[in-house]
Amino acid sequence: MKGPRPSLERERALWARGGLVAGIDEAGRGPLAGPVVAAAVVLPAYSTPIRGLRDSKVLTPTARTRLAAVVRARAVAVGVGAASVREIDRLNIRRATILAMRRALARLSVAPAHVLVDGLACPELGWAHEPVIDGDALCTSIAAASVIAKTVRDRLMVRLAPRYPRYAWDCNKGYGTPEHLDALMAFGRSVHHRLSFAPVLQLALF
């Protein structure tokens, strides 16, 4: 399987300090349509690696679906949060992503003592946390969160697709593929498109 294998190194260091650890990641920062979705996953203290788990971007859809079920079965708690297209356009994608992360943390059934976040530090998160660059590739709990976030968001876009068949969201999940861009040019935008994102913004100007 392609991609580095995430480890539990960071989680073990935090478990040794006491308390549970939540990993957080998001899916859907880049698409032209649909919400941004974040997930928070709390694995049992001193849990063992999850076989086959990788950054969700390098997994096949079938593998992601299988691993999402494994993560949900193994986890102490899973929280999922989203920020809508309107919130993305009003706040900007970075702030909307952090809002989705805060909602994911709030929906956990347990309060983690430590939080690991993919990427850069997020002062607005409201939780003390450790940022991990490329965390979805390197850190098991963040990789688990990436799989949950991606599968939830993909499922949302597939459910929307029959109502907006021109955009082929069941295939592109809202990303700016040539087919999606051609449909935007031919039919204009939908209520689920992000008005603040080019080329949707460019269409709104003409």
Residue pairs with C-beta under 8 A, 6 or more apart in sequence:
1 52
1 54
1 58
1 59
2 54
2 58
3 54
3 55
3 58
3 137
4 54
4 137
4 138
5 49
5 53
5 54
6 53
6 54
6 55
6 136
6 137
6 138
6 139
6 140
6 142
6 143
7 49
7 138
7 139
7 140
8 47
8 49
8 140
8 141
9 139
10 21
10 116
10 130
10 132
10 139
11 21
11 23
11 43
11 47
11 116
11 139
11 140
11 141
12 46
14 21
14 113
14 114
14 116
14 130
15 21
15 45
15 46
17 113
17 114
18 113
19 112
19 113
19 114
20 42
20 45
20 76
20 110
20 112
20 113
20 114
21 42
21 43
21 45
21 112
21 113
21 114
21 115
21 116
21 141
22 40
22 41
22 42
22 77
22 105
22 108
22 112
22 114
22 115
22 116
22 141
23 40
23 41
23 42
23 43
23 115
23 116
23 117
23 118
23 135
23 139
23 140
23 141
23 142
23 143
23 144
23 145
24 38
24 39
24 40
24 41
24 101
24 104
24 105
24 115
24 116
24 117
24 118
24 129
24 142
24 145
25 38
25 39
25 56
25 117
25 118
25 135
25 136
25 142
25 143
25 145
25 146
25 149
26 36
26 37
26 38
26 39
26 97
26 100
26 101
26 118
26 149
27 36
27 37
27 38
27 39
27 56
27 146
27 149
27 150
27 152
27 153
27 154
28 34
28 35
28 36
28 37
28 149
28 153
28 173
28 174
29 36
29 93
29 97
30 175
30 176
31 173
31 174
31 175
31 176
31 194
32 174
32 175
32 176
32 180
32 184
32 193
32 194
32 197
32 199
32 200
33 85
33 157
33 167
33 169
33 174
33 180
33 190
33 192
33 193
33 194
33 200
34 85
34 153
34 156
34 157
34 160
34 169
34 173
34 174
34 192
35 82
35 83
35 84
35 85
35 88
35 100
35 153
35 156
36 82
36 83
36 88
36 93
36 96
36 97
36 100
36 153
37 80
37 81
37 82
37 100
37 149
37 152
37 153
37 156
38 80
38 81
38 82
38 97
38 100
38 101
38 103
38 104
38 145
38 149
39 78
39 79
39 80
39 81
39 104
39 145
39 146
39 148
39 149
39 152
40 77
40 78
40 79
40 80
40 81
40 101
40 104
40 105
40 107
40 108
40 112
40 115
40 145
41 71
41 75
41 77
41 78
41 141
41 144
41 145
41 148
42 75
42 76
42 77
42 78
42 108
42 110
42 112
42 141
43 74
43 75
43 76
43 140
43 141
43 144
44 74
44 75
44 76
47 74
49 140
50 67
50 70
50 71
50 74
50 140
50 144
52 63
52 66
52 67
53 67
53 70
53 71
53 140
53 143
53 144
53 147
54 137
54 143
55 136
55 137
55 143
55 146
56 64
56 136
56 143
56 146
56 147
56 149
56 150
56 151
57 136
57 146
57 150
58 137
59 67
59 147
61 154
64 147
64 150
64 151
64 154
65 151
67 144
67 147
68 147
68 148
68 151
71 78
71 144
71 147
71 148
72 78
72 148
75 144
76 110
77 108
77 109
77 110
78 108
78 148
79 103
79 104
79 105
79 106
79 107
79 108
79 109
80 104
80 107
80 148
80 149
80 152
81 99
81 100
81 101
81 102
81 103
81 104
81 105
81 106
81 107
82 100
82 103
82 153
83 91
83 96
83 97
83 99
83 100
83 103
85 191
85 192
85 193
85 194
85 195
87 96
87 99
88 96
88 194
88 196
89 194
89 195
89 196
91 99
92 196
93 194
93 196
93 197
95 124
98 122
98 124
98 125
101 117
101 122
101 125
102 125
102 126
102 127
104 145
105 112
105 115
105 125
105 127
114 128
114 129
114 130
115 125
115 127
115 128
115 129
115 130
116 129
116 130
116 132
116 135
116 139
116 141
116 142
117 125
117 129
117 130
117 131
117 132
117 135
117 142
118 131
118 132
118 134
118 135
118 136
118 139
118 142
118 145
118 146
119 131
119 132
119 133
119 135
120 131
120 133
121 129
121 131
122 129
122 131
132 138
132 139
132 142
135 142
135 143
136 142
136 143
136 145
136 146
137 143
153 173
154 173
157 169
157 170
157 173
157 174
158 169
158 170
158 173
160 169
160 192
161 167
161 168
161 169
161 170
162 170
164 190
164 192
166 183
166 186
166 187
167 174
167 180
167 183
167 184
167 190
168 177
168 179
168 180
168 183
169 180
171 177
171 179
172 179
172 180
174 180
174 192
176 199
181 199
184 193
184 199
184 200
184 203
185 203
188 203
189 195
189 200
189 203
189 204
193 200
194 200
195 201
195 204
